[in-house]
Each structure stands twice: as C-alpha cells, then as structure tokens.
Amino acid sequence: MIPLFTVEQNRNADKYAIEQLRISGVVLMENASRSIVEAVFEKFKDINIFDEIGIVSGKGNNGGDGFAVARQLVNRGFKVNVISIPKRNEIKGDALVNYNILTRLAIKNKNLKLKHFNSLRDLALLKNCSFIFDAVLGTGTKGKLKEPYMQIINKLNSFPAYKISIDLPSGLDIHNATGDVVFDADLTVTLGELKTGLFYGKGYVNSGEIGKGSIGIGSEYFDDLVVENYLVEPEDAYIGLPFKNKDIHKYSAGKVLVVAGSGSLPGASFLTTESVLKSGAGAVFLAFPQSIKELAQGRLKSAVTLPYKDDDECLSKKGLKDIHVKMNWADVVAIGPGLGRDPQTIEALHAIFEHHKTTKFVIDADAIFALNGKYKDFRLKDNVVTPHHKEFADLLGVELSVLENDLLNFGKRFVKETGSYLVLKGAPTIVFNPRGELFVNSAGNPGMAKFGAGDVLTGIIAGFLAQTHSKNIEKSLVSAVYLHSLSADLLIETNSELCINSEDILENLPEAIKFLEDSIVPNT
C-alpha cells in the first residue's frame, strides 16, 4: 500500500521544515524546483534545449515554484517564456524573492522572456512551446474559479504542448477532488508526499502521470503520521488472492448462492454467476425464477440452478421458502444484479435482509435500490455494499452533486455507521473498511464503462470471500477490485478499449490472475 496524505498533513510538513528544522522558505522552494525539473527530465527523456518551454505562474508559493523552475531551466540552456498572472506588487514572500531574481536574470539572458498577464492575447507567447508548466494555483483553491483563471486554464488546455502541473493541476480543489475548469496535465509533480485528492475525482482525470518532488526534508516526518487513505499496489492484490490447501474439496473451496436475474434482466445473473466460478469458488447456485429456469439451465454448465416459485418472472415472497435453506448453506450470498425493481421484489428483499441477519451478503444493484432510505433498518455489519456513485447517493438520500463534493467523507461515515464494507464503483473504484480507511484502486481503463461490468465485479468479490470464508474481507475486496480492472487493462494491450465488454473482462480473469501471480511471486 502506498500511503496518501491530506493537504493539511503536507502543509504541516512545510511548517515543520521552517519552524523546527529552521530551513527558510526560499531554500524549500529551491529544493522543490530542482526536484521538479529532475522529475520532468525523467518522464520526458527526449527533452532537449531546442524545446521551447512556457511557464505560467500565479501569485502564491505555487507561482514562486514556477519562477524558480524557470530559472533552473534557463540555467540549463532552455529558452523559457514566463507569464506572471499577478503584477509585481501582488507577489509576496518567497515567491517575490524568486520573481526578483528572474527579472534581473531576464535583463541580459536572451533565452528568458518574462511577461505580465493583461489579456488572453498574452498567452500567444506560449504558442510555440513544446512544454507548458502550470504554476498558477495551488492547494488554496476552493469552489468555483474566478476570472481570469477560468479563461486562462481553458486557453492553456487548448495548446498542443505537453503539460506539467506543479504540485497539483490548477483549478483542482484538492480537498475534495472537484473543479469546474481544471488544467489538463500530462504530468503532475506533487511536492512532499502523495495527496489523496490527486487519485480520485477530477484529480484522477486531470493529473496525468503523478510524480513526486521534494522540498528537501526526506520522508521521516511523514512516517509518524496517522494515515487512513492508501493507493493499491499489485502486491496488495496478490496478498488477497484465495490460495488453496492441497486437501481442499468443492464445498470447502467456497459455497456461493447468487440471487439475481429476472425475466427482463436475466443476463446480469449469468455474468455474476460465471464470475463467481471464474474466481475459483467450488460450489455455486443461482436462485432464479422457476417460470424461466430454462434460460439459466441452458446457459450455465458449472453452476446449479435453484428455481424458486414466481408469478411474474421475478423474485417475490412467494419464492423465499425455496431459497432460505440454501442461504443458510452458503458462505456468501451475492444478491441484486438484474432482480428488477418490482414492488414485490423489493418486499422480498426486505424480508431476506430481516430474516438472514448473520448471512454474509455482497449487495449490489437492485438490492441496493431496495435499501434506499431504509438501510439503517437492516443489519449491514460485515456485509459488502457495491454501489456506483448515483446508487450511493440514492441510498443515502442526497443529490449526486452533494455526494461528489464530499465523496470520501460520505463513504467513511457510511461504513463507520453501518459496520459494513463499501466498494464504491467508479473511475477509480474505492474500497472502504468499517474503520474508515480507504483503498484507491490503481488499475482500470475507460473501456470498463459498460453494462455488466459491475455484475462481473460482484461475482469476483463473492467468489473470493467464499474461498477465504471472509477471514479478511478487506484484502479480498482489494484483490477482487484490482483483478477486475487488471483483466480489462490486459485486454487493451491487444484490443481497443472501445470494443471490450463485460464478458471479455470475465473471460480474461484467469489470465489476469496468472499475470499477477507470475509478476509478484519472483519478487517475494
């Protein structure tokens, strides 16, 4: 796991460096600028002094870093064009020190141009640049941007140059990873330790590749800090795999009941059931409406169909007697995909959750819908809830925009309140445990945004939990989520992400697991 830190923790590191270590802010800025340039050279190995470079600086310390980076690059022989958005009298502190050095350097150095921003026309100075550095706004950004910043960022985004953000993309509210207009970076060199807001929401979308710069105090300060947020690494997914003993048999290899599907949505149940099987579970049943059981029996070869009584090709209380016993038998019940939202189905789901208080559930799709506004009425402790953002907003009874403005805190409050595990599906998917810790998935691609992808994930989760008998739910979830995404990532090595679908992800799961095993085992 890679620890992710808050903005406040990183700010306190700066304060510690200045107040306790007695390192001046100017020295910290100098250290930062050097490390930024080194990170850029590491990323763009073909960069050379014939590449013209543009830097746009704001008035805070982020802008000061930009001025210092400009000097570093000029001293290496690059032609650098700097646009300062603030006037000289608006620049303060350490940023002013670096601005003044740059203005004196510009007097005799023909490779350096320094211009103050008056209108969007001034940005034409950057039109021939191969690289543009964004040093406009930093961690103080909150809420909607004011002009001229929105226009400036939009204009910068229109240039074809490689784009590099210093610390974070301008326009990003790093506290909640939101922003209406955000600089679209190819590389973000963040200073200090990795910030959580770069890895989800608009941070995930706009940061590009993320590198680390240094202010020169090492990592020891961060070693003693309490961390709740983590970025998942392949090794973490490997640890969560359900390894089998030699004396295992099909019933000790994980017993799963899938309660899914209806006359109008049968496919979701098949994807979930087949994913349980692909994940390695030994004994799998699909509870399915009796009136259309032939659909399931004709599709599924390695799972057993458990028909239940129905009138309208959907789950109702009429069919519960047929599946209660098998629910008690199962190590895990995956419930929800494709059940539909018929009132009698919702009533049956409430009865299931009320009756089976000790059953381990993976709750998805229509089973989540059944809990909207009522989740506090049922025992969710140690169960897994797998909504996407809109489903989670509806579950909590809040608007989607409200949820996404405080996404992580909503997730943490939910798991602490219910004692459940939350798999919040999205780009990226985030796993929350009941202690309020979260784990951000580091794999996946846009090709996964297809009907059925969530059904496949539900099956993998249920299969992994059943095989480990839910002994370490957190590790199983992290592994399942990562492998689901890794399967899609391996697919786009030979296929366009436009063309992959949920069945492709399902069928490629064994290859993803084998790839992970082969890549990790030699290093252990």
C-alpha positions in Angstrom: 0.0 0.0 0.0 1.2 3.5 -0.8 0.0 6.0 1.8 -1.9 9.0 0.6 -1.8 12.1 2.8 -4.1 15.1 3.3 -3.4 18.7 2.2 -3.1 19.6 5.9 -0.5 16.9 6.6 1.6 18.2 3.7 1.2 21.8 4.8 2.3 20.9 8.3 5.4 19.3 6.8 6.3 22.7 5.3 5.6 24.3 8.7 7.8 21.7 10.4 10.6 22.4 8.0 10.6 26.1 8.6 9.8 26.2 12.3 11.6 23.1 13.6 14.3 22.4 11.1 14.9 26.2 10.5 15.0 25.8 6.7 14.0 29.0 5.0 11.1 29.0 2.7 13.4 30.2 -0.1 15.5 27.1 0.3 12.5 24.9 0.3 11.3 26.5 -2.9 14.8 26.0 -4.4 14.8 22.3 -3.4 11.3 21.9 -4.9 12.3 23.5 -8.2 15.3 21.2 -8.6 13.3 18.1 -7.9 10.5 19.2 -10.3 13.0 19.7 -13.2 14.6 16.3 -12.4 11.1 14.6 -12.4 10.3 16.2 -15.8 13.6 15.1 -17.3 12.9 11.5 -16.0 9.5 11.5 -17.6 10.4 13.2 -20.9 13.7 11.7 -21.7 13.8 13.2 -25.2 13.6 16.8 -24.0 16.4 19.0 -25.3 17.4 22.6 -25.3 15.8 23.1 -28.7 12.4 22.6 -27.0 10.8 26.0 -26.1 9.3 26.0 -22.6 6.4 28.1 -21.2 5.6 28.7 -17.6 2.5 30.4 -16.2 2.8 31.5 -12.6 0.3 32.7 -10.1 0.9 34.9 -7.0 1.3 32.3 -4.3 4.0 29.8 -3.4 2.9 27.7 -6.4 3.8 30.6 -8.6 7.1 31.0 -6.8 7.9 27.4 -7.6 7.2 28.3 -11.2 9.6 31.2 -11.1 12.3 29.0 -9.6 11.7 26.3 -12.2 12.1 28.8 -14.9 15.5 29.8 -13.6 16.6 26.2 -13.3 15.7 25.6 -17.0 17.2 28.8 -18.3 20.5 27.9 -16.5 20.4 24.5 -18.3 20.2 26.3 -21.7 16.5 26.2 -22.5 14.5 29.1 -24.0 11.9 29.8 -21.4 8.8 32.1 -21.7 7.3 33.1 -18.4 3.9 34.7 -17.9 3.2 36.1 -14.5 -0.5 36.5 -13.9 -0.1 38.8 -10.9 1.6 42.2 -11.1 4.8 42.7 -9.2 3.1 44.4 -6.3 0.8 41.4 -5.9 3.6 38.9 -5.4 4.7 38.4 -1.8 7.2 36.5 0.4 9.4 33.7 -1.1 7.6 33.9 -4.4 8.7 37.6 -4.7 12.4 36.6 -4.0 12.3 34.2 -7.0 10.4 36.7 -9.1 13.0 39.4 -8.5 15.9 37.0 -9.3 14.1 36.1 -12.6 13.6 39.8 -13.6 17.2 40.5 -13.1 18.2 37.4 -15.0 15.9 38.4 -17.9 17.8 41.7 -18.5 20.8 40.0 -20.1 19.6 36.5 -20.9 18.1 36.3 -24.3 16.7 32.8 -23.6 14.3 34.2 -20.9 11.2 36.3 -21.6 9.1 37.5 -18.6 5.7 39.0 -19.3 2.8 40.1 -17.1 -0.7 38.9 -18.0 -3.1 41.6 -19.2 -5.4 39.6 -21.5 -5.7 36.2 -23.1 -3.7 37.6 -26.1 -0.6 37.5 -23.9 -0.8 33.7 -23.8 0.2 33.7 -27.5 3.8 33.8 -26.1 3.3 30.1 -25.4 2.0 29.0 -28.8 5.4 27.6 -30.0 6.2 25.9 -26.7 6.8 22.2 -26.6 6.2 22.1 -22.8 4.0 24.3 -20.6 4.3 24.4 -16.8 1.3 25.1 -14.8 2.2 27.1 -11.6 -1.0 29.1 -11.5 -3.0 27.9 -8.5 -2.1 25.6 -5.5 -3.8 24.0 -2.6 -5.7 27.1 -1.6 -8.2 26.6 -4.4 -11.8 26.1 -3.2 -15.0 26.1 -5.1 -15.7 27.8 -8.4 -12.8 29.7 -10.0 -12.9 33.4 -10.6 -11.9 35.1 -13.8 -9.4 35.4 -15.4 -8.4 32.0 -14.1 -11.1 30.0 -15.9 -10.3 31.6 -19.2 -6.6 31.2 -18.7 -6.8 27.5 -17.8 -9.2 26.8 -20.7 -6.8 28.5 -23.1 -3.8 26.6 -21.7 -5.7 23.4 -22.2 -6.2 24.2 -25.9 -2.4 24.3 -26.6 -0.9 21.1 -28.0 2.2 21.2 -25.8 3.0 18.6 -23.1 1.5 20.0 -19.9 3.1 19.8 -16.5 1.5 20.8 -13.2 3.5 21.8 -10.2 2.1 20.2 -7.1 -1.4 19.8 -8.5 -3.4 20.9 -11.6 -4.6 24.4 -11.3 -8.4 24.7 -10.7 -8.5 21.4 -8.7 -9.9 21.7 -5.2 -7.5 19.2 -3.8 -9.6 18.9 -0.6 -12.5 17.1 -2.4 -11.0 16.4 -5.9 -13.6 18.7 -7.6 -13.3 21.6 -10.1 -15.3 23.0 -12.9 -12.3 24.0 -15.0 -9.1 22.2 -14.3 -5.7 22.2 -16.0 -5.3 19.0 -18.0 -1.8 17.8 -17.1 0.2 15.1 -18.8 2.4 15.0 -15.7 1.9 16.4 -12.2 4.9 16.7 -9.9 3.4 16.8 -6.4 5.6 18.2 -3.6 6.1 16.4 -0.3 4.1 13.2 -0.2 1.3 12.0 -2.4 -2.0 13.8 -1.9 -5.3 11.9 -1.8 -7.1 14.3 -4.0 -4.9 13.5 -6.9 -6.2 10.0 -7.1 -9.9 10.3 -7.5 -12.5 12.7 -9.0 -11.0 15.5 -11.1 -7.6 14.8 -9.6 -7.7 11.3 -11.2 -9.0 12.7 -14.5 -6.7 15.7 -14.8 -3.4 14.9 -13.1 -2.0 12.6 -15.8 1.0 10.7 -14.6 1.9 11.6 -11.0 5.5 12.0 -9.9 6.9 13.2 -6.6 9.1 16.2 -6.0 10.8 17.1 -2.7 11.2 20.1 -0.6 14.3 18.5 0.9 13.3 17.2 4.3 13.1 13.5 3.5 10.1 11.3 4.4 10.8 10.8 8.1 8.3 13.4 9.1 5.5 11.6 7.4 6.5 8.2 8.9 4.8 9.1 12.2 1.6 10.5 10.8 -1.7 8.7 11.0 -2.8 7.5 7.6 -6.3 6.4 6.6 -6.0 6.6 2.8 -4.0 4.3 0.6 -3.2 3.6 -3.1 -3.4 -0.1 -4.0 -0.3 -1.8 -5.5 -0.1 -5.1 -7.3 1.4 -6.7 -4.3 -1.7 -5.9 -2.2 -3.9 -7.6 -4.8 -1.6 -10.7 -4.7 -1.8 -10.9 -0.9 -5.6 -11.0 -1.1 -5.8 -14.0 -3.5 -7.6 -17.0 -2.1 -4.8 -19.6 -2.2 -6.0 -23.2 -1.7 -4.8 -26.0 0.5 -3.9 -29.4 -1.1 -6.7 -31.2 0.7 -9.4 -28.9 -0.5 -12.7 -30.1 -1.9 -15.5 -28.3 -3.8 -17.5 -27.4 -0.6 -14.5 -26.1 1.3 -13.5 -24.2 -1.8 -16.3 -21.7 -1.2 -20.1 -22.1 -1.4 -21.9 -19.2 -3.1 -25.6 -18.5 -3.7 -26.3 -15.9 -6.3 -29.8 -14.3 -6.0 -30.1 -12.4 -9.3 -31.9 -12.1 -12.6 -35.5 -11.8 -13.7 -37.4 -12.1 -16.9 -36.4 -8.7 -18.1 -32.8 -8.8 -16.9 -31.5 -12.4 -17.0 -28.1 -11.5 -18.3 -26.9 -9.9 -15.1 -27.4 -13.1 -13.2 -25.3 -15.1 -15.7 -22.4 -12.6 -15.6 -22.4 -12.7 -11.8 -22.6 -16.5 -11.5 -20.0 -17.1 -14.1 -17.7 -14.6 -12.4 -18.1 -16.5 -9.1 -17.0 -19.6 -11.0 -14.1 -17.9 -12.7 -12.8 -16.6 -9.4 -12.4 -20.1 -8.1 -15.4 -20.9 -5.9 -16.2 -24.6 -5.6 -19.9 -24.8 -5.3 -22.2 -22.2 -6.9 -26.0 -22.0 -7.1 -28.1 -19.4 -8.9 -31.5 -18.8 -7.5 -33.7 -18.0 -10.5 -37.4 -17.7 -11.3 -38.9 -21.1 -11.9 -41.0 -19.9 -14.9 -37.9 -19.1 -16.9 -35.4 -21.6 -15.4 -34.6 -23.0 -18.8 -32.8 -19.7 -19.6 -30.4 -20.3 -16.7 -30.1 -24.0 -17.2 -29.2 -23.6 -20.9 -26.5 -21.0 -20.2 -24.8 -22.3 -17.0 -22.8 -25.5 -17.2 -20.8 -25.4 -14.0 -23.3 -23.8 -11.6 -26.6 -25.3 -10.4 -29.8 -23.5 -11.0 -32.1 -23.3 -7.9 -35.6 -22.5 -9.3 -38.0 -20.6 -7.0 -41.7 -20.1 -7.3 -42.8 -16.9 -9.1 -45.8 -15.4 -10.8 -44.2 -12.6 -12.8 -40.7 -13.8 -13.7 -39.3 -12.0 -10.7 -38.4 -12.6 -7.1 -41.3 -12.3 -4.6 -42.0 -13.5 -1.1 -43.7 -16.5 -2.7 -40.3 -17.9 -3.7 -38.4 -17.3 -0.5 -39.2 -20.7 1.0 -37.3 -22.3 -1.8 -34.1 -20.3 -1.2 -34.0 -19.8 2.6 -32.3 -23.1 3.2 -29.6 -22.5 0.5 -29.0 -19.1 2.0 -28.1 -20.7 5.3 -25.9 -23.2 3.4 -23.9 -20.6 1.6 -20.7 -19.0 2.8 -21.6 -15.9 0.8 -24.8 -14.7 -0.9 -24.4 -12.3 -3.9 -27.7 -10.5 -4.3 -29.2 -7.9 -6.5 -28.0 -7.9 -10.1 -30.9 -8.0 -12.5 -33.6 -8.7 -9.9 -35.6 -5.7 -11.1 -37.5 -3.1 -9.0 -41.0 -4.6 -8.9 -42.6 -3.8 -5.6 -43.0 -7.5 -4.8 -39.2 -7.9 -5.3 -38.4 -5.0 -3.0 -40.7 -6.5 -0.4 -38.9 -9.9 -0.8 -35.5 -8.3 -0.4 -36.5 -6.6 2.8 -37.7 -10.0 4.1 -34.4 -11.6 3.2 -32.3 -8.9 5.0 -34.6 -9.1 8.0 -34.5 -12.9 8.3 -30.8 -13.6 7.4 -29.0 -11.3 9.9 -25.9 -13.4 10.1 -25.6 -14.2 6.4 -22.6 -12.7 4.5 -24.0 -10.6 1.7 -22.5 -8.9 -1.3 -25.2 -6.4 -2.0 -25.4 -4.9 -5.5 -27.7 -3.2 -8.0 -31.4 -3.7 -7.3 -30.7 -5.0 -3.8 -29.1 -1.6 -3.1 -32.1 0.1 -4.5 -34.3 -1.8 -2.1 -32.3 -0.3 0.8 -32.8 3.3 -0.3 -33.8 5.4 2.7 -34.1 2.2 4.7 -30.5 0.9 5.1 -30.5 1.8 8.8 -33.4 -0.6 9.4 -31.2 -3.7 8.5 -28.0 -5.2 9.8 -25.2 -4.5 7.3 -22.3 -5.2 9.7 -19.5 -7.1 7.9 -21.5 -7.2 4.7 -20.3 -5.7 1.4 -22.2 -2.9 -0.4 -21.2 -2.2 -4.0 -22.9 0.9 -5.4 -21.7 3.2 -8.1 -21.9 6.9 -7.3 -25.5 7.5 -8.3 -26.7 4.4 -6.4 -24.8 5.5 -3.3 -26.3 9.0 -3.5 -29.8 7.4 -3.7 -29.0 5.0 -0.9 -28.1 8.0 1.4 -30.9 10.2 0.1 -28.6 13.0 -1.1 -28.1 14.6 -4.5 -25.3 13.2 -6.6 -23.6 16.6 -6.7 -23.7 16.9 -2.9 -22.2 13.4 -2.6 -19.4 14.1 -5.1 -18.4 17.3 -3.3 -17.6 15.3 -0.2 -17.3 11.8 -1.6 -14.7 10.3 0.8 -16.3 11.6 3.9 -19.7 10.3 2.9 -18.1 6.9 2.3 -16.3 6.9 5.7 -19.4 8.0 7.6 -21.4 5.2 6.0 -19.1 2.4 6.8 -18.5 3.6 10.4 -22.2 3.9 10.9 -23.2 0.5 9.5 -20.0 -1.5 10.2 -20.1 -2.6 6.5 -17.6 -2.6 3.7 -18.2 -0.3 0.8 -16.9 -0.9 -2.7 -17.7 2.5 -4.3 -17.5 1.8 -8.0 -16.2 4.4 -10.4 -13.0 5.7 -12.0 -11.3 4.7 -9.8 -13.1 2.3 -7.6 -12.5 2.9 -3.8 -12.8 0.3 -1.1 -13.8 1.5 2.4 -13.5 -0.6 5.6 -15.5 -0.2 8.8 -12.7 1.7 10.5 -13.0 4.4 7.8 -9.8 3.5 6.0 -10.0 3.6 2.2 -8.1 1.9 -0.6 -8.0 3.5 -4.1 -7.7 1.1 -7.0 -4.8 1.8 -9.3 -5.8 -0.3 -12.3 -8.5 0.0 -14.9 -9.4 1.9 -18.1 -12.4 3.6 -19.7 -13.3 0.5 -21.6 -14.8 -0.9 -18.4 -17.7 1.6 -18.6 -20.1 -0.9 -20.0 -23.3 -2.7 -18.9 -22.5 -5.7 -16.8 -19.0 -4.7 -15.6 -20.4 -4.3 -12.0 -22.1 -7.7 -12.2 -18.8 -9.3 -13.0 -17.1 -7.5 -10.1 -19.9 -8.7 -7.7 -19.2 -12.3 -8.7 -15.5 -12.0 -8.2 -16.0 -10.4 -4.8 -18.4 -13.1 -3.7 -16.1 -15.9 -5.0 -13.0 -14.5 -3.2 -14.9 -14.0 0.1 -16.4 -17.5 0.0 -13.0 -19.1 -0.7 -11.4 -17.3 2.3 -14.5 -17.7 4.4 -14.5 -14.0 4.9 -11.5 -14.2 7.2 -10.0 -11.0 5.7 -12.7 -9.1 3.9 -10.6 -6.0 3.3 -7.8 -8.0 1.5 -10.3 -10.0 -0.6 -12.1 -6.8 -1.7 -8.8 -5.0 -2.6 -7.7 -8.1 -4.6 -11.1 -8.6 -6.4 -11.4 -4.9 -7.4 -7.8 -4.8 -8.7 -8.0 -8.0 -10.7 -11.3 -7.0 -12.2 -9.5 -3.9 -13.5 -6.3 -5.7 -14.4 -8.3 -8.0 -16.6 -9.5 -5.0 -18.6 -6.0 -3.5 -18.7 -4.6 -6.7 -20.2 -7.3 -6.7 -22.8 -6.4 -3.3 -24.2 -2.8 -4.4 -24.8 -4.2 -6.3 -27.9 -7.7 -4.7 -28.3 -9.1 -1.2 -28.5 -10.7 -0.1 -25.2 -13.7 1.0 -27.3 -14.5 -2.7 -28.1 -14.1 -4.6 -24.8 -17.2 -5.6 -23.0 -18.1 -7.2 -19.7 -17.9 -10.7 -21.0 -14.4 -10.0 -22.2 -13.4 -8.9 -18.7 -15.0 -12.1 -17.3 -13.3 -14.4 -19.7 -9.9 -12.7 -19.3 -10.0 -13.0 -15.5 -7.9 -16.2 -15.4 -5.2 -14.5 -17.4 -5.2 -11.5 -15.1 -4.8 -13.8 -12.0 -2.0 -15.7 -13.7 -0.3 -12.5 -14.8 -0.4 -11.2 -11.2 0.9 -14.5 -9.8 3.8 -14.6 -12.2 4.7 -10.9 -11.7 4.7 -11.0 -7.9 6.0 -14.4 -6.9 9.6 -14.0 -8.2 9.9 -10.9 -6.0 8.7 -12.5 -2.8 
